[in-house]
Amino acid sequence: VVLLDFAQAQGELGWLTQPYGQGWDLLQSAPNIYIYSVCNVLEGEQDNWLRTNWIYRGDAQRIFIELQFTVRDCNSFPTAATAATASCKETFNLYYAESDVDYGTNFQKRQFHKIDTIAPDELTVREDFLSRNVKLNAEVRSVGPLRRKGFYLAFQDLGACVALVSVRIYYKTCPAVLRGMARFPRTVAGVDSQTLAEVSGTCVEEAVAPRAPTLHCNADGEWLVPIGECLCRAGYQREGDACQACPPGTFKATVSPSGCQPCPPHTQPSPPAATTCPCQDGFFRAPADPPTDPCTRPPSPPQGVTAVGLGAAVRLRWSPPADTGGREDVTYSVTCEQCWPESGECRPCDGGVRYSQPPRDMTGTGVTVTDLEPHVNYTFSVEARNGVSPYSHRRSLATVTISVNQTGEGPPVCPCPLGDTSRVDENSYSVLRCDGTSVTLPKLSPATTYVVRVQALAPDGHGAFSPQHEFQTLPEGAEAMASAAVISGSVTGVIFVLLLLAVIIYVLRRRSRSRPHQSVEDVYFSKSDQLKPLKTYVDPHTYEDPNQAMLKFTTEIPPAAITRQKVIGAAGEFGEVYKGTLRRGRKEVAVAIKTLKVGYTEKQRVDFLSEATIMGQFCHHNVIRLEGVVSK
């Protein structure tokens, strides 16, 4: 954003000069081309100021000053060999001052702060001046942060021949941008290169973000470091930097970077911007089913259901349904109904019927039913179900009926009391009859394996045996041996711990007595490698003749070995600083050349040589290195 453009104003700005009517002058070099120039190089010391009008800062935090100017070479003047060259300069100074109001013509130098000394890259030499081929230079400087409402710029001439062709003042902004489906407004650039202005964006229509996306605006007006992005809502997909509704027949279920998908099988065509596709009649979708899966339906009934009687038990078997409904989570449930032929009464089986596994949500294709009553007809229904069966009114059942008219005979029962046994191949069995649901088995032999089975007895017959339960009794005297082992182990452990503690205490006491006493000084001064010699600094002021100190600590460089190229520093206490080269044999090295100005005093010469002597004693990578001194 441009705050001031001298070239566009065409000389109508009316900047203030001091001294008034001297120094800087407004000239018209061509139609609609105006310049401010000053060229009093032959009139001795100069101090000419040119101040701009008050400039409103606006939103700027850091301003940039772009200058286009020409500077004439001091050696191009006819009287270059005279004393006038002592005041000739090839640089000028740039200043600024902040204020909340316009001071008008009230110009106070003390209010201004120096920005920089402006030195040209190219000088206009005598030949260029005669041929009117001036060398135009361009420099940019920045100032910030600014805190007042406005500011002034000022140009100081100390005896140069300068022409200001263009002065342009502006500040940088990051432009409004649409990135990652988020809009970011125009933002004023940061104060410096180390500061990034964080800006939050807003998502475009039908787009959302878990957290607002951000961009960072740097001091050069560039967007950097994007964080986060916006994603299209469910039912919309990204097209460029916008979100468009999904076409009919497609859908998008979630907020994601993916696009719309065609509707899966067994679904109806979807409307625009659909998040799911509705299922066809007879098909369903379970709550856990993703919208991308096809719609499914309940399975068909199980196939080939059979029932085989085993005394008071029935073994049921079946095959999976021919149609699983498009799902793999098929389970089976078995229900039982019992009917009495004499009375024709039927009712669901009571809790006395037992199943080899829970009859609900079975994954296998078989089950055994026990504890059935004799002379009763049983009807078993096997239902196939899957994840969408609860949403359908149709049930997938297959039934089978079996009559339990008699039960198989159980194993022979010995009517002898417990304790009397009959041996058959070193195995024996005993039978204990009881009316309760628990029993204690006394007089068991030690170190013997026993197998126990339980059978229900009824007046009309016997039920099936329960699964076998096997256990083994302890050897004779095992309990006494186990108690003795526990006691002896405990005593041994206590004795071992006491012995271990005694040994540790004895070793620690011997170490503390044998360790010699060392003070902090002994430990420190025992490391002789830590004491290293230091190089002694010599104050050059202890020498009566500063030339002797300079010759001892510096290197004399012949004048022919250096070449001055251009001014890179303003005139300070001693003189101007030049960029140049130092020639060592065939090799040239870029150096900075600090000079002693013409007309120096004796004190300035002594201080100049003392500074060189001090710099010559430094040899460190963090200190600028002195290559040498030209004193002849």
Secondary structure, DSSP 4 states (H G I P E B T S, - for coil): -EEEEHHHHTT-S--EEESTTSS-EEEEEETTEEEEEEE-TTSSS--EEEEPPPEE-TT-SSEEEEEEEEEB-GGGSTTTTSGGGGT-BS-EEEEEEEESS--TT---GGG-EEEEEE--SS-B-HHHHHTT-PPPEEEEEEE----SSEEEEEEEESSBEEEEEEEEEE--EEPPEEETTEEE--EEPPSSTT--EEEE-EE-TTEE-SS--EEEE-TTS-EEEEE---EEPTTEEEETTEEEEPPTTEE--SSSSS--EEPPTTBPPP-TT-SS-PBPTT-B--TTS-TTSPPB-PPPPPEEEEEEEETTEEEEEEE--S--TT-S--EEEEEEEEE-TTT--EEE--TT-EESS-SSSB-SSEEEEE-PPTTEEEEEEEEEE-TTGGG-S---EEEEEEEE-----------SPTT--EEETTEEE-----SSS-----SPPTT-EEEE--EEEETTEEEEEPPPEEEEPPPTTHHHHHHHHHHHHHHHHHHHHHHHHHHHHHHHHHHHHHSPP--HHHHHHT-GGG----PPP--GGGSSSHHHHHHHHS-B--GGGEEEEEEEE---SS--EEEEEEEETTEEEEEEEE-PPTT--HHHHHHHHHHHHHHHT---TTSPPP--B---
